[in-house]
Amino acid sequence: MADPIFEPLAFRCLTVKNRIFRSNVSGRFDNYDGSGNQARINWETKFAAGGVGAIVSSFVPVTIRGRIVPNYATIDRDERIPFWKAVGRAVHEHDCRFIMQLSHAGRQRDIPGIEYEQAWSCTDRDEPLHGFPCVAMTQPQIGETVAAFAAGARRARAAGLDGVELHAANGYLFTQFLSSAINDRRDDYGGPLPQRARVLLEVVAAIRAEVGTDFHLQVKISAEDYNDALDRHEKPGNTLDDTVQVCKWLDEAGVDAIHVSSGSYFPHPRNPPGSFPVSELVKTYDQLLSSGSRAFRNYLLFRFDPTQRLFERRWEEAQGDRIEGINLPAARAIKEAVGVPVLCTGGFQNAEVIREAIRQGFCDAVTMARPLIANNDLVKQFAAGMGRPARPCTYCNKCLVHAVENPLGCYDVTRFDSYDAMVAEIMSVFEPAPFA
């Protein structure tokens, strides 16, 4: 019997050689102004060489205002096209497809940078975790942003990339409009679900008008908001039924795939699933102290033992009892409602779990990030007959909390022979160097 992991996946106008995608994961590899550099190319090439069928890029802002932190490569102008062409060429050399994740942070940022102190959002209520200020977008600003996404898709296609993904999950701008817990507008972009979904559907239509119907377009979406996971005074937000309906509209609008995640903010106890290393976070959280109105309060909360333990306990209660395949039930509900392939993210790193997820129709492929950061060649290990890597990802999420200050990589020293070996692996993203 053929191994479902290694069966090609045919979308409407794109075929991927196997069923494992590298999910979006972001590190500060690039230049402050949004231009890219060799470290980004090295980073993406690691996963292509490791055997994944396709890579969904990191969060790629369609405007500078839409970035999470500085030092992310953007797609906000035509001058970016040659860099992304080089990224795609390097990935394609390993028979791997490259899908650019077109993104906008809205109010959910970590370090705003110097260009725009105030974010655009669906609301003028501050971002609740760090306290970043924002303003509710006017209709002309919404139109400007819709056009920026369409231009980003055009540039991705001009760069020879294999498709685009709209990041409509995990609390960023599209989630802010979609979520009943966040969107408090009283115009045509707020209120009932069809109006909350309007911006996302307008972007899909604008992209199709810009690049046609023969360019792959997928949407990443949170199946359930769980907006009250940490703060029970918050509204819960969108349900799975809400999201199933949005996915039906996206299918009718001509998207080629749905990518299922969860949570109306990031990080969230259910995304990425696993523990939250608060004691590690205090080493890097100081990067945010001057950014949001609640960052200093958070820093004190994380730094001292009683409140640190309270936060960790609340996180553990909210994350549930499942890590690997945490989103599979929601993915199946969405798959049963749409006619396009469904991708599912959430802690995958056992070959048999992935095989059964595909065989039983929960999803058509899985996406992963942290297990691939831990084992860049995980897919090749599966192909060689291993069911689980010898040194699996421990879901410690230290990679996540280091990302705002240090190079992205695995920071769980227990997975390495020594601290020096861990650092050497993290720093390998800078080889080859641009001026070697």
Stockholm file with secondary structure:
# STOCKHOLM 1.0

chainA/1-436         MADPIFEPLAFRCLTVKNRIFRSNVSGRFDNYDGSGNQARINWETKFAAGGVGAIVSSFVPVTIRGRIVPNYATIDRDERIPFWKAVGRAVHEHDCRFIMQLSHAGRQRDIPGIEYEQAWSCTDRDEPLHGFPCVAMTQPQIGETVAAFAAGARRARAAGLDGVELHAANGYLFTQFLSSAINDRRDDYGGPLPQRARVLLEVVAAIRAEVGTDFHLQVKISAEDYNDALDRHEKPGNTLDDTVQVCKWLDEAGVDAIHVSSGSYFPHPRNPPGSFPVSELVKTYDQLLSSGSRAFRNYLLFRFDPTQRLFERRWEEAQGDRIEGINLPAARAIKEAVGVPVLCTGGFQNAEVIREAIRQGFCDAVTMARPLIANNDLVKQFAAGMGRPARPCTYCNKCLVHAVENPLGCYDVTRFDSYDAMVAEIMSVFEPAPFA
#=GR chainA/1-436 SS CCCGGGSCEECSSCEESSSEEECCCCCSCSCTTSCCCHHHHHHHHHHHHTTCSEEEEEEEESSGGGCSSSSCCCCSSGGGHHHHHHHHHHHHTTTCEEEEEEECCTTCCSCCCSSCSSEEESSSSCCTTTCCCEEECCHHHHHHHHHHHHHHHHHHHHTTCSEEEEEECTTSHHHHHHCTTTCCCCSTTSSSHHHHTHHHHHHHHHHHHHHCSSSEEEEEEESCCCTTSSCTTSCCCCCHHHHHHHHHHHHHHTCSEEEEECCSSSSBTBBTBSCCCHHHHTTTGGGGTTTSTTHHHHHHHHHSHHHHHHHHHHHHHHHCSCCTTTTHHHHHHHHTTCSSCEEEESSCCCHHHHHHHHHTTSCSEEEESHHHHHCTTHHHHHHTTCSSCSSCCCCCCHHHHHTTTSCSSCCCGGGSSSHHHHHHHHHGGGCSCTTC
#=GC SS_cons         CCCGGGSCEECSSCEESSSEEECCCCCSCSCTTSCCCHHHHHHHHHHHHTTCSEEEEEEEESSGGGCSSSSCCCCSSGGGHHHHHHHHHHHHTTTCEEEEEEECCTTCCSCCCSSCSSEEESSSSCCTTTCCCEEECCHHHHHHHHHHHHHHHHHHHHTTCSEEEEEECTTSHHHHHHCTTTCCCCSTTSSSHHHHTHHHHHHHHHHHHHHCSSSEEEEEEESCCCTTSSCTTSCCCCCHHHHHHHHHHHHHHTCSEEEEECCSSSSBTBBTBSCCCHHHHTTTGGGGTTTSTTHHHHHHHHHSHHHHHHHHHHHHHHHCSCCTTTTHHHHHHHHTTCSSCEEEESSCCCHHHHHHHHHTTSCSEEEESHHHHHCTTHHHHHHTTCSSCSSCCCCCCHHHHHTTTSCSSCCCGGGSSSHHHHHHHHHGGGCSCTTC
//
